[in-house]
Amino acid sequence: MAEETHQFTQLLHEWSGGNKEVVDQLMPVIYDELRKLAGRYLRSERPDHTLRATALVNEAYVRLAGSDVMYNDRIHFYAVAARTLRHILVDYAKTRKRDKRGGGVENIPIDEAILVGPESDRGILELDDALNGLAAHDPGKARLVELLFFGGLTHEEAAAVLGISRATVFREMKMAKAWLHREITRTIS
């Protein structure tokens, strides 16, 4: 696993450095990982959700491939992918909301609205608004939620991305959930 991670990181550096020939080697790995992330997230969505994993992955891949980001390593790449997936999902939800008559306003039970995790299947816009508020108040906590919720990173990987300990990840996530709960509850009330 360490050798694969090192090789992946090396390919990312070459790709970021302008070597487009390595895309053929990276594409299957990146696509497979993005598909897992998208599938994991979309499985928790409502059954009639119209965005499919393939469309989400394709859009994320296009955005990532077209970016000018210099990726440090595998974890950094997937942290950027997490943010990209979040933006795609939020953009999709906003479009759906605009398309529905009456703005698509939907009543969300408080118990469902406060969930922060892959099991949350509604309220992506409310979560995004709350996350934006959290980012203004505490960017580190917002980034942590993004990495865990949208990026599917483990607590260890998120700790590595943020340069904090695993214990701090758990402590910060607990505080972030409480803050988001308060904000989302305030929005619904």
N, C-alpha and C positions, 0 to 999 in steps of 0.2 A: 504494500500500500504506500509506503514512504517513497519508493522508487517511482510509482505511478504519479504521485503528487509532485515529485521533483520534475519528472518529465513534463507533466501538464504545465507546471509553472514555467519551465524553460520554453515551451511552445507559446505560452501567453506572452512572454517577454519578446520573443521573435515576432509574434503577430503585432504586438503593440509597437514594435520597432519598425514596422512597415513590411515585413516579410509575409506577403499574402499567400505564399505557397503552403504555409503550415495550416491554413484554414482547413484543408482536406483532412489533416490529421486531427484537428481540434473539433471539427464539426460533429462527428458522431458522439464524442464524449459530452460536449456542451449540450447538444440537442437532447441526448438521453437524460442528462441531469435536469435540464429545464423541463422536460416532459414529466419527470417524477415530481418536481415541485408543483407544476401546473395541475397535474392529476391529483396530487394530495390536496391541494387547495380546492379544486373544483368538485371533488368528491363530497366535500362538506357543504357545498352550495345546494340550493333547492333543486329538486329533481327536474324542474322545467327550465333550468338555467340555459340560456341560448348560447353562451360563450363556451366553446369547446376547447379542450386542452391543446389540440393541434393549432388552433387559431391563436391562442394565447402564446404558445411557444414560438410560433412563426413570427408574431409581432415582436416578442421580446428579443428573438435572435436578430431580427433586422435592426432593431434599435441598438443592441449591443455591438453588432458588427459594424455599424455606422458611427459609433462613438469614437472620440479621440482619447479615451481614458487609457492611461498606462497602468496595466494591472500588475500589482506586486506579486500576487500568488493566487492559488486556487480559491482560498477563502475570500480574498478581496474581490475576485471576479464574481463569486456568488453573492457577495454583499451588494455589489452593484446590480446584479441580476435581481435581487430581492426588491431593490428600490424600483427597478424597471417594471417588474411584475405588479408592484403596488400601483404605479402610475397607470398602467394599462387597465387594471381592474377598476380603478377609480374613474378613469375616463369612460370606460364601458358603462359603469353604473350611472354616471352623469348623463350619458347619451340615452340610456334606457329611461331614465327619469324624465328627461325632456320629451321623449317620444310618447310617453303615456299621457292620456288625457288627464288634465288636472295636475300635471307635474309628477304623477306617479307616487304621490305621498302614500306611505304605507305605515300603519300602526305596528310598532314592534314592541312585544312584551319586554318589560324591563329585564327579566331574567335572561332573555336572549340578547338584548342589546349590550349587556355588560360583559359578555364573553369576549375574551381576548385569547384567541387560539384558533387552530384550524377547524374546530367544531362550530365556529360561528358561521351561520349560513345567511345571515341578513344584516343589514345595517352597515354595509361597507362605506357608504358616504358619511354616516355618523361617526364611524371609527376614524375615517380620514380627517374629518373636521377636528375631532378630539386629538388625533395625533399631531395635526398641525399646531394646535394650541399647546400640546405638550412640548413640541419642538421649540416653540417660542419661549417656554418656561424652562425646559431642561432638554436640550438637544440629545444628550447621551442616552437618556431613557427612551426618547422617541426612536432613536436609531436602534436601540436594543429590541424594542417591540417590532420594528420593521424587519430586522434580521430574523427574529424567531418566528413571527407570524407570516410574513410574506416570503421570506427567504428560505424557510425550512431549515435554517442552520441549527445545529445542536447548541446546547449551552456552552460547551467547550469551544466550538468554532466561533460563537458570538463573543466569547471572552477573548479569544485570540484577535479577532477583528478590532475590538474596542480597547485591547490592551489592559484588560482588567481580570481579576480572578473569577473563578467559577462561582464562588460564594457571593461575590459582588454582583454577578449576573442575577442570581436568585433574589438577592436583597433589592436590587434596582428594579427587577421585574415585578416584584411584589408591590413596590411603591408606584410603579408605572400603572399597574392594573387598578390600584386604588384611585389614582388620579384620573384615569380614563373612565372608570366607573362613575366618579363624581360628575365629570363633564358630560358624559352621555346621558346620565340620569337627569341632569339639569336641562339638557336639550329636549328630552322627551317630555318633561313636566310642563 
